[in-house]
Each structure stands twice: as structure tokens, then as C-alpha cells.
Amino acid sequence: MTPSLFHDPRPLAEKLRPQHIDEVVGQSHLIGEGKFLSTLMAISAIPSLILWGPPGTGKTTLARLLAKQSKYEFMFLSAVLAGVKDIRAIIAKAEKLQLQGTPTLLFVDEIHRFNKSQQDGFLPHVESGLITLIGATTENPSFQVVAPLLSRCRVLTLKSLSHDDCKQISARAISHPKFGFNQAGISFCEECLNLLINLADGDARRLLNSLEIAGSLATEQDDGSKAVTLDLLQEAFSRNSLHYDKDGEEHYNQISALHKSLRDSDPDGALYWLNRMLMAGEDPLYAARRMIRFASEDIGNSDPQALHLAIAARDSYQMLGSPEGELALSQAVLYLATAPKSNAVYQAFTKVRQDIKQTGSLPVPHHLRNSTSKLTKELGYGKGYKYAHDDPLALVDQDHLPERLTGATYYEPSNRGHEALVKDRLLKWRQILANRQK
């Protein structure tokens, strides 16, 4: 293996970092002809930006290229490692550069890891123009970046790299004139490259790191060349690390996708998102709790069995653990997806809560109160109460709501599943009571 490939201590991802905008792969919605970042580079004017996107999509590279093209002094700060002392040193350096007529671009990696006061510390320097701030984050900036700083920055969303993007990057890594694997006589079969691309999951850095590891494992062939074999890769990269953050954007995106797939009665989509989350490391009991909630919110009495099955799935997982218990969760998610849907319970719950908030502590009607003493009897507790079982149909005509809410209807069953029977039953009862009044 040639020294230029493996004796350079820098990772391959750093050695192959694009040095010009034309070398950047992906993000055509930002750097294509006439797009926002291309226009900025053409006019050499950079506003403060927040670059939001998954790992390995080019956030640092784009910031470096913006600074280089616009002749800004580029300064790098990692929110994971930096403290107040580091920030003060950068601000002091930026002040000296400003006196020399050189603007400063400060790139803050993982800016969401700075707390509120640390983020607020950038505000006066961004406002005064001392620094142009570019923050990079994998988390939704609406939740992770303080509002005053966010209002002074434009948010640009970067996308995961496509399979074709990753194919282009791997081809460059193989054929690069200085650092390419071809220079070391190392070859990759098509199946090997596809495996590494799939494992990269849209992350260029992960792809290049995997290529570098794979290259170091290449075995010598009979003709003296070196080759990376599929068996070797499958052994070395036995598990795909899915992009997921249990407390971050992908967590909320995927649980939303699961809930909406269930609500739309799509068993395939629901099963996919449940297992995407479980395979990425989500707590299975969190998924179980969400399914229990769904059984009441979106199915309710259209299929009362749904709630029982969701609870049973949770109990099964607690008994069996992973991976056996995850089969019970998958069974439950398929049942919930294919059950008849109704949000009548949820609507009734929401409506009655709103009325209670608006009307406060309305008194219980006297006829519904139990008379437990001579005094309460004298006060009229229980007076006029009609005992349902004294009626042949167990139906009585009496109000059960506070007087102010008389006539209010909260529960309106749907025409789906078991709830259709409930609706028909209620209509019949109401008709009987209405005929009695006549």
C-alpha cells in the first residue's frame, strides 16, 4: 500500500473533503445553478446561517467553502468540547482581524449542545457584524436553538445523501489520483460497494470511514493485486447502524409516521416504522405505551378489544424481553392498523374537559346525591331519583348533568365497527324516552 494512502494520519473523509463547490456531492437544492448558496458564493456575501441535517451531509464542508470563496477567516468551534474560554479567545481574535479588514466566519459544530446562555453569548457579536455565525445541527433548530439567535440566522436544511450520491463519492475514493484505492492496487467488487453504501445510510463520512477500514482488510490475490471480498465485509460490518436519536428529531418523525400509518389503516407502513424504531434502539415499552394510547384515541369503542390487545402486547414484552417480545408488539401494531377507526372517545374526552374548564365546579344535581343522614334528606338529597331497574327496559328519563349543561352531548359514536352497535342502541333508547315524554 502506498504511503500517500495509508501513511497520511488524517482520516480518508478529511483527505477527500471537497476543496471546491464543484466537488460537493448532493444538496443540489442549495448549491445547484442559481440556488441560494451558489448565489452567496458568487457575490461573496454570507449571512449568519443554521445548517440543519443528518450527519455526514456536508455541513462543515459547505461552511469551509463559503469562507474560502468569500475570503473570510474560518474559525471552527465544537460545542461538545468548547467552553467559555474558547469562545472568548475566538471573539478576541475576530476583533483583531476586524481591525485588519478581514471578516470572520465562525462555524459552530453541534450548536444545539450549547446551553441557552452560551447561545445568547453570540447575539451581540452577530448583531454587530463582528462574526458571521454558521451553526451546524442534527436537531430541529426550532427546539434546540434559542429564538433570538434563530431570528438572526437563516435555516438551511440539508438532506441525506442518495444511493447515487454515495456511489459517486465511493467512485471518487477509488479513483482519486493521490489518495485513491486504485493507487494502492486495491479493488472493490460491485456487491461490496453496494453493501458499504447501504450501511452508510446517506452519511458520506460513514461511507468513507467504512471504505478505509475495508481497504485495510483487503487480501492479496494470486496475481499480486489486493481485493476486498463480500464475505470479509459481511463479517466486519455485521450490523447496520440506523440514523436515530431517541431524544431528537428522528425520534419524533418516526413515532409520528407510526401513529399516522396506524390511523390510516396501513399495516405495512405501521409494521415498518415500529421495527425501524426498535432496530435503531428505541425503548420497546415506549412504543407499547404509544400503541395503548392509540387504541383509545383512534379506535376507542369501534373495537374495544384493541385496548386489551395493546396492553397484552406490553405485558408480553415485559415478560419476554427482546427479541421475543418484539413479536408481540408487531402483532399488536398489525391488529391496531387493521381495526375499525373512531376518534369518538377522544372527541368526547376533549369536549367534556373543555366544558369543565369553562364552567368550573358546578354542583351535583340533588336527585343524583346519596342521602346519608337526616340533614341531607331534609336538604333534598336523592329526592326524585328514579331507579333504572324499576323500569322493564332499565330506562329512566332524568338529567345527569349539572343544570347549566343540560342537553349537552359529548359522546357521538361513529358508524364503524362495534361503535355502530353502540350508536344504534343509544338512538333506540333516546327514541323510547322521547315517546314516553309524548
C-alpha positions in Angstrom: 0.0 0.0 0.0 1.4 3.4 -1.0 2.4 5.9 1.7 0.1 8.5 0.2 -3.0 6.4 1.0 -2.3 5.0 4.5 0.7 6.9 5.9 -1.1 10.2 6.0 -2.6 10.2 9.5 -5.8 12.1 8.5 -9.0 10.0 8.0 -9.9 9.4 4.4 -13.0 11.6 4.9 -10.8 14.5 5.7 -8.3 13.8 2.9 -11.1 13.7 0.3 -13.0 16.7 1.7 -14.1 18.9 -1.3 -11.9 21.9 -2.0 -14.3 23.5 -4.4 -18.0 23.7 -4.7 -18.0 21.6 -7.9 -16.6 18.7 -5.9 -19.6 18.7 -3.5 -21.9 15.8 -4.0 -25.6 16.1 -3.1 -27.6 19.2 -1.8 -28.4 20.3 -5.3 -31.4 22.2 -3.8 -28.8 24.5 -2.2 -25.8 24.5 -4.4 -27.3 23.9 -7.9 -27.1 26.6 -10.5 -29.0 29.7 -9.3 -29.6 28.2 -5.8 -29.1 30.0 -2.6 -25.6 29.0 -1.6 -24.3 29.2 -5.1 -25.6 32.8 -5.3 -23.9 33.7 -2.0 -20.6 32.4 -3.2 -20.9 34.4 -6.4 -21.5 37.7 -4.6 -19.1 36.8 -1.7 -21.7 37.8 0.9 -22.5 35.5 3.7 -25.3 35.9 6.2 -25.4 34.0 9.5 -26.8 30.5 8.9 -28.0 27.4 10.6 -27.3 24.3 8.6 -29.7 21.5 9.8 -29.3 18.0 8.5 -28.3 14.4 9.3 -24.6 13.5 10.0 -22.2 13.3 7.0 -24.2 15.5 4.6 -21.7 18.3 4.1 -22.4 20.9 6.8 -18.8 21.6 7.7 -17.6 21.3 4.1 -20.1 23.9 2.9 -19.1 26.3 5.7 -15.4 26.0 4.8 -16.1 26.6 1.1 -18.3 29.7 1.9 -15.4 31.1 3.9 -12.8 30.3 1.3 -14.8 31.7 -1.6 -15.7 34.9 0.3 -12.2 35.3 1.8 -13.4 35.2 5.4 -11.2 33.9 8.2 -12.6 30.5 9.0 -12.7 29.5 12.7 -14.0 26.2 14.0 -15.7 25.6 17.3 -17.1 22.3 18.6 -19.9 22.8 21.1 -19.1 19.4 22.5 -15.5 20.4 23.5 -15.5 24.2 23.7 -16.1 26.3 26.8 -16.4 30.0 27.7 -12.6 30.4 27.5 -12.5 29.2 23.9 -15.3 31.5 22.8 -13.6 34.5 24.4 -10.4 33.7 22.6 -12.2 33.5 19.2 -14.0 36.8 19.8 -10.7 38.5 20.7 -9.1 37.1 17.6 -12.1 38.3 15.5 -11.7 41.8 16.9 -8.1 41.9 15.8 -8.9 40.6 12.3 -11.7 43.2 12.0 -9.2 46.0 12.6 -7.1 44.5 9.7 -10.2 44.5 7.5 -10.7 40.7 7.5 -14.2 39.4 8.3 -14.6 36.2 10.5 -16.8 33.2 9.8 -17.3 31.2 13.0 -18.5 27.7 12.4 -20.0 26.1 15.5 -20.5 22.3 15.1 -23.4 20.8 17.0 -24.5 24.2 18.2 -27.6 22.6 19.8 -25.2 21.3 22.6 -24.6 24.8 23.8 -27.0 25.8 26.5 -29.2 28.9 26.4 -26.8 31.3 28.0 -23.9 30.2 25.8 -26.0 30.6 22.6 -27.1 34.0 23.9 -23.5 35.0 24.2 -23.2 35.0 20.4 -26.0 37.5 19.9 -24.1 40.9 20.3 -21.3 39.7 18.1 -23.6 38.6 15.3 -25.6 41.8 15.6 -22.5 44.0 15.4 -21.2 42.1 12.5 -18.0 41.1 14.3 -18.7 37.4 13.3 -20.7 35.7 10.7 -22.1 32.6 12.5 -22.8 29.3 10.8 -24.2 26.7 13.2 -24.5 23.1 12.3 -27.0 20.8 14.0 -28.6 17.4 13.5 -31.5 18.5 15.7 -34.5 20.6 14.8 -33.3 24.2 15.4 -36.8 25.3 16.2 -36.4 23.4 19.5 -32.7 23.5 20.1 -31.6 27.0 19.1 -32.7 30.0 21.2 -35.3 32.2 19.4 -33.3 35.4 19.4 -30.3 33.7 17.7 -32.6 31.8 15.4 -34.3 35.0 14.2 -30.9 36.4 13.2 -30.0 33.3 11.1 -31.4 31.7 8.0 -32.0 28.0 8.4 -30.9 25.8 5.5 -32.0 22.1 5.5 -29.6 19.5 4.2 -30.8 16.1 3.0 -29.4 12.6 3.5 -27.3 11.6 0.5 -29.0 9.3 -2.0 -27.7 6.0 -3.2 -26.4 7.6 -6.4 -24.7 10.3 -4.3 -22.9 7.7 -2.3 -21.9 5.8 -5.4 -20.3 8.9 -6.8 -18.4 9.5 -3.5 -17.1 5.9 -3.4 -16.0 6.1 -7.1 -14.0 9.2 -6.2 -12.4 7.5 -3.3 -11.4 4.6 -5.5 -10.0 6.7 -8.4 -8.6 9.8 -6.6 -5.1 10.5 -8.1 -3.4 10.8 -4.7 -5.4 9.0 -2.1 -7.5 6.6 -4.3 -7.6 2.9 -3.6 -6.5 2.3 -7.2 -3.2 3.9 -6.3 -2.6 1.1 -3.8 -3.9 -1.6 -6.1 -7.0 -2.3 -4.1 -10.2 -3.3 -5.9 -13.8 -3.5 -4.7 -16.5 -5.7 -6.3 -19.9 -4.1 -7.1 -21.6 -6.1 -4.3 -19.0 -4.8 -1.8 -19.6 -1.2 -2.7 -23.4 -1.6 -2.6 -23.1 -3.2 0.9 -21.0 -0.3 2.2 -23.3 2.3 0.6 -26.3 0.7 2.2 -24.5 0.6 5.6 -23.6 4.3 5.2 -27.3 5.2 5.3 -26.8 8.5 3.5 -23.8 9.6 5.6 -20.7 10.4 3.5 -18.3 10.3 6.5 -19.5 6.9 7.5 -19.2 5.7 3.9 -15.6 6.9 3.6 -14.6 5.5 7.0 -16.1 2.1 6.1 -14.2 2.2 2.8 -11.0 2.9 4.6 -11.5 0.1 7.0 -12.4 -2.3 4.2 -9.3 -1.2 2.2 -7.1 -2.1 5.2 -8.6 -5.6 5.3 -8.0 -6.3 1.6 -6.5 -9.7 0.9 -3.8 -10.4 -1.6 -4.8 -12.3 -4.7 -2.8 -14.8 -6.8 -1.8 -12.1 -9.3 -0.4 -9.9 -6.6 -3.4 -7.5 -6.5 -5.5 -6.8 -3.4 -9.2 -7.2 -3.3 -12.0 -6.6 -0.8 -14.3 -9.6 -0.7 -18.0 -9.7 0.2 -17.6 -12.4 2.8 -15.0 -10.3 4.6 -17.2 -7.2 4.6 -20.2 -9.1 5.9 -18.1 -10.3 8.8 -16.5 -6.9 9.5 -19.8 -4.9 9.2 -22.4 -7.3 10.6 -24.8 -4.6 11.8 -26.2 -1.5 10.2 -26.3 1.5 12.5 -29.6 3.3 11.6 -29.8 7.0 11.9 -31.8 7.7 15.0 -31.8 9.7 18.2 -34.2 8.7 21.0 -34.5 12.3 22.1 -34.2 14.1 18.8 -35.8 14.9 15.5 -35.8 11.4 14.1 -37.5 10.0 17.2 -40.4 12.4 16.8 -40.5 12.0 13.0 -40.7 8.2 13.2 -43.2 7.9 16.0 -45.4 10.4 14.0 -45.0 8.1 11.0 -46.0 5.1 13.1 -49.1 6.8 14.5 -50.3 8.1 11.1 -49.7 4.7 9.5 -51.9 3.2 12.2 -54.6 5.9 11.8 -54.6 5.4 8.1 -55.1 1.6 8.4 -51.8 0.8 6.7 -50.4 -2.4 8.4 -47.3 -2.4 6.2 -46.3 1.2 7.0 -47.1 0.7 10.7 -45.1 -2.5 10.9 -42.2 -0.9 9.1 -41.9 2.2 11.3 -42.4 0.2 14.5 -39.5 -2.1 13.6 -37.3 0.8 12.2 -37.6 2.3 15.7 -36.9 -0.9 17.5 -33.9 -1.8 15.4 -32.4 1.6 15.9 -32.6 1.3 19.7 -35.9 2.8 20.7 -37.3 1.6 24.1 -39.9 -1.1 23.1 -42.0 -0.1 26.1 -42.2 3.5 24.8 -43.6 2.1 21.5 -46.0 -0.1 23.6 -47.3 2.9 25.5 -47.9 4.8 22.3 -49.9 1.9 20.9 -52.0 1.7 24.1 -52.8 5.4 23.7 -53.6 4.9 20.1 -56.1 2.1 21.0 -58.2 4.7 22.9 -57.6 7.8 20.8 -58.1 6.4 17.3 -60.0 3.1 17.8 -61.9 3.5 21.0 -65.2 1.6 21.2 -65.3 0.8 17.5 -63.2 -2.2 18.6 -62.9 -2.4 22.4 -60.6 -5.4 22.0 -57.8 -3.2 20.6 -57.1 -1.7 24.0 -56.9 -5.2 25.6 -54.5 -6.4 22.9 -52.2 -3.4 23.2 -52.0 -3.9 26.9 -51.4 -7.6 26.5 -48.5 -6.8 24.0 -46.9 -4.6 26.6 -47.2 -7.2 29.2 -45.8 -9.9 26.8 -42.8 -7.7 26.1 -42.2 -7.2 29.9 -42.3 -10.9 30.4 -40.2 -12.0 27.3 -37.9 -9.0 26.6 -36.1 -8.7 23.3 -36.2 -10.0 20.7 -39.1 -12.4 21.5 -41.3 -9.8 23.0 -41.0 -7.6 19.9 -43.1 -10.1 18.0 -46.0 -9.4 20.4 -45.6 -5.7 19.7 -45.6 -6.4 15.9 -48.8 -8.5 16.3 -50.4 -5.6 18.2 -49.4 -3.0 15.7 -50.9 -5.1 12.9 -54.2 -5.5 14.8 -54.4 -1.8 15.5 -53.7 -0.9 11.9 -56.5 -3.2 10.6 -59.1 -2.4 13.3 -62.0 -0.1 12.5 -61.2 3.5 13.5 -63.1 6.0 15.6 -61.9 9.1 17.5 -65.3 9.5 19.2 -63.9 8.7 22.6 -61.1 11.2 22.1 -63.5 13.8 20.9 -65.9 13.2 23.8 -62.9 13.4 26.2 -61.7 16.7 24.7 -65.1 18.3 24.7 -66.1 17.4 28.2 -62.7 18.6 29.5 -63.3 22.0 27.8 -66.7 22.4 29.3 -65.3 21.6 32.8 -62.6 24.2 32.4 -65.1 26.8 31.3 -67.9 26.1 33.8 -65.8 25.2 36.9 -67.2 23.4 39.9 -70.9 23.0 39.0 -72.9 21.4 41.8 -74.1 17.8 41.5 -78.0 17.8 40.9 -79.8 16.9 44.2 -81.6 13.9 42.8 -78.2 12.3 42.0 -76.8 12.7 45.5 -77.0 10.0 48.1 -78.9 10.9 51.3 -76.8 9.5 54.1 -78.3 11.5 57.0 -81.4 13.2 58.2 -79.9 16.6 57.3 -79.1 15.6 53.7 -82.6 14.2 53.3 -84.1 17.5 54.6 -81.8 19.3 52.0 -83.4 17.2 49.2 -80.5 14.8 48.5 -81.8 11.9 46.4 -85.3 13.5 46.1 -86.9 12.5 42.8 -84.3 9.9 41.8 -85.6 7.2 39.5 -84.1 3.7 40.0 -83.4 2.3 36.5 -84.0 -1.3 37.4 -87.6 -0.5 38.4 -88.3 0.0 34.7 -88.8 -3.0 32.4 -86.2 -1.7 30.0 -84.0 -0.2 32.7 -84.5 3.2 31.0 -85.4 6.3 33.0 -85.8 9.9 31.9 -83.8 12.1 34.2 -80.9 14.6 33.9 -77.4 13.5 34.8 -75.5 16.7 34.1 -75.4 19.9 36.1 -78.3 22.2 35.2 -76.1 24.6 33.3 -75.1 21.8 30.9 -78.4 20.1 30.5 -78.8 18.8 27.0 -75.1 18.7 26.2 -73.9 15.7 24.1 -70.3 14.6 24.4 -70.1 11.1 23.0 -71.2 10.7 19.4 -70.4 7.1 18.3 -69.2 6.5 14.7 -70.8 4.1 12.2 -67.8 1.9 12.3 -67.2 -1.5 14.0 -68.7 -2.2 17.4 -69.4 1.5 17.8 -72.1 1.2 15.1 -74.0 -1.1 17.5 -73.5 1.4 20.4 -74.8 4.2 18.2 -77.9 2.2 17.2 -78.5 1.3 20.9 -78.3 4.9 22.0 -80.7 6.1 19.3 -83.2 3.4 20.2 -83.0 4.4 23.9 -83.4 8.0 23.1 -86.4 7.3 20.9 -88.1 5.3 23.7 -87.6 8.1 26.2 -88.8 10.7 23.7 -92.0 8.6 23.1 -92.6 8.4 26.8 -92.4 12.2 27.1 -95.1 12.5 24.3 
